Amino acid sequence: MLGMYGVLAFSVAQRTREIGVRMALGAQAGEVVRAVIGSGMKLALVGAGIGLAVAWSGAGLLSAFLFDVAPRHVATYAGAVAGVLVISCVAAYLPARRAARVNPLSALNDE
């Protein structure tokens, strides 16, 4: 969660001028929040997909260390992916809320 928050906070800080221009041209705060959360969720989905593929393919190697547990338990994988996506959504909301409060005038004058 901290990593996702850090990446999105840095991205929002780098895009402050762009967000200010969008808001000066009439973008509503909700649109900015949706855009930032959408970019964060795209990152989370790509990461979860790659992690799921690596974990699924490497599960056979760990089967010797597991006692009375299936190495490819679908509910466990689904729970882990759902947890990552929920945490990523929460981590993306904080920078998104900050982005929605950008003052267009100050963002444009920060050159």
C-alpha positions as CSV (number, residue, x, y, z in Angstrom):
1,M,0.0,0.0,0.0
2,L,2.8,2.4,0.8
3,G,4.5,1.7,-2.5
4,M,1.4,2.3,-4.5
5,Y,0.7,5.5,-2.5
6,G,4.2,6.7,-3.1
7,V,4.1,6.0,-6.9
8,L,0.7,7.7,-7.3
9,A,1.7,10.7,-5.0
10,F,4.8,11.2,-7.1
11,S,2.8,10.9,-10.3
12,V,0.3,13.5,-9.1
13,A,3.0,15.8,-8.0
14,Q,4.6,15.6,-11.5
15,R,1.3,16.2,-13.2
16,T,0.2,19.1,-11.1
17,R,0.5,21.5,-14.0
18,E,-1.5,19.2,-16.3
19,I,-4.2,18.8,-13.7
20,G,-4.3,22.5,-13.1
21,V,-4.8,23.1,-16.8
22,R,-7.6,20.5,-17.0
23,M,-9.3,22.1,-14.1
24,A,-8.9,25.6,-15.6
25,L,-10.6,24.3,-18.7
26,G,-13.5,23.0,-16.8
27,A,-12.7,19.6,-15.4
28,Q,-14.7,18.8,-12.3
29,A,-13.0,17.5,-9.1
30,G,-14.8,14.1,-9.6
31,E,-13.3,13.7,-13.0
32,V,-9.8,14.3,-11.7
33,V,-10.4,11.8,-8.9
34,R,-11.6,9.2,-11.3
35,A,-8.7,9.8,-13.6
36,V,-6.1,9.4,-10.9
37,I,-7.8,6.3,-9.3
38,G,-8.2,4.8,-12.8
39,S,-4.4,5.1,-13.5
40,G,-3.7,3.6,-10.1
41,M,-6.0,0.7,-10.7
42,K,-4.5,0.1,-14.1
43,L,-1.1,-0.3,-12.4
44,A,-2.6,-2.5,-9.7
45,L,-4.3,-4.8,-12.3
46,V,-1.1,-5.2,-14.3
47,G,0.8,-6.0,-11.1
48,A,-1.8,-8.4,-9.8
49,G,-1.9,-10.2,-13.2
50,I,1.9,-10.6,-13.3
51,G,2.0,-11.6,-9.7
52,L,-0.8,-14.1,-10.2
53,A,0.9,-15.7,-13.2
54,V,4.3,-16.0,-11.4
55,A,2.7,-17.3,-8.2
56,W,0.6,-19.9,-10.2
57,S,3.6,-21.1,-12.1
58,G,5.8,-21.2,-9.1
59,A,3.3,-23.0,-6.8
60,G,4.5,-26.4,-7.9
61,L,8.0,-25.7,-6.5
62,L,6.6,-24.9,-3.1
63,S,4.3,-28.0,-2.8
64,A,7.0,-29.9,-0.9
65,F,6.9,-27.3,1.9
66,L,3.1,-27.2,2.2
67,F,1.4,-29.6,4.6
68,D,-2.2,-30.5,3.9
69,V,-2.7,-27.4,1.7
70,A,-3.2,-27.4,-2.1
71,P,-0.5,-25.3,-3.8
72,R,-3.0,-23.9,-6.3
73,H,-6.0,-23.1,-4.1
74,V,-8.2,-20.8,-6.2
75,A,-9.9,-19.1,-3.3
76,T,-6.5,-18.1,-1.8
77,Y,-5.4,-16.5,-5.1
78,A,-8.7,-14.8,-5.5
79,G,-8.6,-13.4,-2.0
80,A,-5.0,-12.2,-2.4
81,V,-5.8,-10.4,-5.7
82,A,-9.0,-8.9,-4.2
83,G,-7.0,-7.6,-1.2
84,V,-4.4,-6.1,-3.4
85,L,-7.0,-4.3,-5.5
86,V,-8.9,-3.0,-2.5
87,I,-5.7,-1.7,-0.9
88,S,-4.6,-0.2,-4.2
89,C,-7.9,1.6,-4.5
90,V,-7.5,3.1,-1.0
91,A,-3.9,4.1,-1.7
92,A,-4.9,5.7,-5.0
93,Y,-7.7,7.7,-3.3
94,L,-5.5,9.8,-1.2
95,P,-3.4,11.4,-4.0
96,A,-6.6,11.6,-6.1
97,R,-8.3,13.7,-3.4
98,R,-5.2,16.0,-3.3
99,A,-5.2,16.3,-7.0
100,A,-8.8,17.4,-7.0
101,R,-8.0,20.3,-4.7
102,V,-5.3,21.7,-7.0
103,N,-5.8,25.4,-7.5
104,P,-5.6,26.0,-11.3
105,L,-4.1,29.5,-10.9
106,S,-1.3,28.4,-8.6
107,A,-0.6,25.3,-10.7
108,L,-0.2,27.5,-13.8
109,N,2.0,30.0,-12.0
110,D,4.5,27.4,-10.7
111,E,6.8,27.7,-13.7
